[in-house]
Amino acid sequence: MKNGLGRGLESLFGVYNNSVEELEKENRINNISQNSNNYESNENVVMLPVDEIDTNINQPRKNFDQKALADLSASIKVHGVVQPIIVVKIGERYMIIAGERRYRATKLAGLNTIPAIVKNYTESQIAEVSLLENLQREDLNPMECARAMKKLMTDYGWTQEKVADRLGKSRPVVANTIRLLNLEPEVISMIEQGKISAGHARSLVAVVDRNAQIKLAKQVCEKKLTVRDLEKAVKGKTTRNPVADQSVELKQLVEDMKRILGTKVGVVGNDNKGRIYIDYYSRTDLDRIAEIMEKAK
């Protein structure tokens, strides 16, 4: 894998405030719709009762800044909801595809209705639009972003290239974002709490030793290390390449397992002693791996 990050992970979390970038986002969402045979061209905005709308449990974003929500609610009380939310109809109710923050703020403001555009999306389109909406609005932390991208791959069979193309990102950006899922749980928790930035997270992925990775992450929090400081510290932890001690046969075994299982497979150690680990990112992913193992019996 190339070391270059293309446009960089920062591009995922950049602030998209100007009208040109907002137009690009809307065009991408429209392109998703147009690629569907079920697309309905009716873009009329309707006013829906908020008590007939449900949130999407598979929404990539899990955390909402309460102060920002209160500020938006105050604005909505004065100006109303400027941009309609996007929903799909399920039975007699509606599920939010994009705009959950606006929906929450509207409820907080005590309003009974909210402007919405009703779409007819497939499951994969719902996941795609939800992810795109959050990415372009800087609403996801790095881990939420990584999990959402991985979900598109594991649940819908997307390749990294397709994820990159549909989200308007470079493939290296997608690959390096998904790599964050390999961090230790303690480090992931620090990222989710906002104690460690995306830049710090990228550097920590290179540290293969569990204890060293956690120790460096804690130093970032406690000593307020900059990304540059961390990069220097990481170099001292990764000067020895553990792969160099592994035989061609062991490396090939890992590659074969990756290909057969369709997921990340890693190895720590050498031909005489070590550990092979297999990653899975959802219950569906685990069931798929279990099915492969059952067939191998």
N, C-alpha and C positions, 0 to 999 in steps of 0.2 A: 504494500500500500504506500502511495506517495505521502511524503511528509507535509506537502503543501496543503493548506486548508481552503484553497480556492478563495472565495469571497469571505471566508472565515465564519466561525460559528456566531460571531457577533451579528452577522447579517440576519440571523434568525430572530434576534431579540432587539434589533434596531428600532428606533421610533419612527413609525410611519404616519406622519402628521400632515404632509402636504397633499394637495388634491390629486397630483399626478399618481402618487403611489396608491391612494385610495381608489382611483379609477382602475388601476391595474388589478387591485384586489377584486373589485366588483366584476371586472372582465373575466378573471379566472373562475369565479363562482358561476358566472353565466356560462362559461365554456364547459364546466362540469355538467350543467343541466343539459346543454345542447348535445352532449355526447350520449345522452340517455334516450332510448326509444320511448320512455314514459314521460318525457318532458312535456309540460303544458306551458304554453307561451303566455298565459294570462298572468301579467305582473301587477294586477290591481291590488292596491293596499286596502286591507279590510281592518276594521276595528274588532278585536276579539276580547271577550271577557277574560280577565286574568285568571279567574277561577276555573276556566276550561283548558288551561295550558299546563302542561307538565314539563319538567326539566328532563334532559337527556342523561341517563345514568352513565352512559359511555362517553360523556363529554370529557375531552382531554384535561380541561382545567378543573382542578379540585379545590383550589384555594382562592378566596376572594378577599381583597383588601377592604376591610370594613370602613376605613376612613374614606377611601376613594368611592366606595359604594354610597356612603352618606352624602358626599359632595355631589355625586351624580344625581342622587335622589332630590337634593335641594334644587339643582338645576332643572330637573324634570317638573318640579312643582311650579316653576316660573315659566319655562319655555315648552314644556311637553316633551315627548319622545321625538327627536328630530329624525332619526333613522329607524325604519321599521325592523322588527326582528323577522327571522325566517323560521317557518315552522312546517311540519308535515302533519297531515291529518291521520290519526290512528283511531278507528272506530268513531266515537262521538267526541273525542277529545283531540288536542293538538300537542305535539312534542316539539320543543325548541331545538333547532339545528344551529342557529347562530343568533347571538344576542341575549344570552342568559343574564349577563350583568345588567343590561337595560331592563330586562324583565324583573330582576330582583329589586332594582332601584325603583321601578314603577310601583311594585307592591309596597315598598318601604314608604313611598310618597303618598300611599293611600288611594291611588287611582284604581278605578274598576275595569278600565279597558286599556288596550295597547295596540298601536298600529302594527300590522303583520302582513307578510307576503306568504301565501300558502304554496308550497312546492310539492312535487311528486318525485321524491328521490329514492334510489335503491339504498340498501344498507351500506354499501361501500361508498356511495356518494355522500351519505350522511356523515360517515367518519371523515371523509376527505374535506368536506365543507367546514365541519366543526374544527378540524385541525387548522385549516387555512385561516379561518376567521380569527382564531386565537393567536396564531403565529404573527399575522400581519398587525395585530393590535398589541403585541408585546404582552399578552395575557398569560403566557405559560412560563413556568420556571424550566430550567434545562432538563430536569428529569421528566416532567410532564410531556415536554416536547419529544424526548427520546422514546418514551413509552408509546406515545401516539403514533410516531413514525413506525415503530416496530409492530404495532397492532395492524397497520395497513399491510405490512408484509406477511405477518403470520396468519391473520384472519382472512385476508383477501388475495393472498398469493402475489402481492406486488414485489417487484425487484427494487433494489436501491435506485436504479436508474429511473424507474417509473415514478417512485416517490419524489425524486429530485425534479423530474420533468413536470409533474403535476403541481408541485408546490413552488416551482420557480426557483429552486435552489441548486447548487452544484452537487454532484455525486459525492465528492469528498466531504462536503458539509454534512450531508445526510449520514455518511459512514461514520464520521467522527462524533456526531451527535448520538447515534445509536451505541457507540462504544462506551458512552457514559454509564450504560446499564451494567457494565462489568465492574464498576467501582464497588467497594465494600459497603454494606448496608449502613454502617455508621457514617461514612462519608456522604452517601446519598442523602441521609437525613439532614446533614449540615447544609447541603445544597438546597434542599427543599425548604429549609428554614431561612434561606437567604444569607446564611453565614459565609458561604463560599460562592464565588461568582462562576459564571460559565468559563471564563479564562482560567481560573484556578482549577476547575474540574478537568479541563483538557490536559493540563499538565500532570495532574494526579493519576490519570489513566495509565501513564507510562510506567508508574511504579508498581511492579508485579508483586512485591513483598507486602503481604497484608498489614503487618504491624507497622512497617515503614510508611505505608500509605496513610494509615489512620493517624500516625504521629505527625506527619507533615500537615495533614488537614487540620489537626488541632492547633498546630503552630500558626497556621494561617489565621485562625480565629483569635487566638490569644495574643499573637505578636503583630497582628494586622499586616501580614506580609503582602507585598504587591505581587502581581503575577510574575513580574521579572525576578523578584526575590525568590519566588517559589521555583521558577524555572532553573535558577542556579542551584538550588537545593536538590532538585530532582535529578540533575545531572550526576550528582554524587551518589545517587541511589541506583542509577541505571547504567553505570559504566560497564558493568559485567553483563554480558548478554547470555542469559540462561539457555537460549536456544542453541548456542554454539556447542554445548556439551551433549546435544542430542544427536543420535544417529539419523541417517537418511531414512532408515526403516521406521523409526519412531515418528519422525515428522510426517512420513507418508501415511502412517496409521491414523494420525490426527486428521490429516486432510481427507482420508477416506470416510472417517466418522462424520466430519462436517458435511460431506456430500450426501451421505446416506441419511443422516438424521435431519439435515436441512436447518441446522442451527449452529451457534458458536460452540466449538469444542476447544478446550485449552489443556495444556499439560505443564506441570511444574516438576522439574527434576530431570533425570536422565534415564538411560536404559536399565540401570541397576535399581533405581528407587525413585519414586515420585508419585504424582497424583494427576489423574485425568478428570476433568470436570466438564459437565454438559450444561449449558444454559437453556432455560425456557422462560418465556415472558408472559404466559397466560395459561389458564387451565386448558384451553383449546390446544395450545402448543404442547403442553405436557401430555395430553391425551394422544396427540398425534405421535409423539415419540414413543409412548407406551405401546401404541398399536404396531409401530415398526419393530419394537423389541419382541412383541408377542409373535409376530410373523417369523422373526429370526429363530425362535425356539423350534 
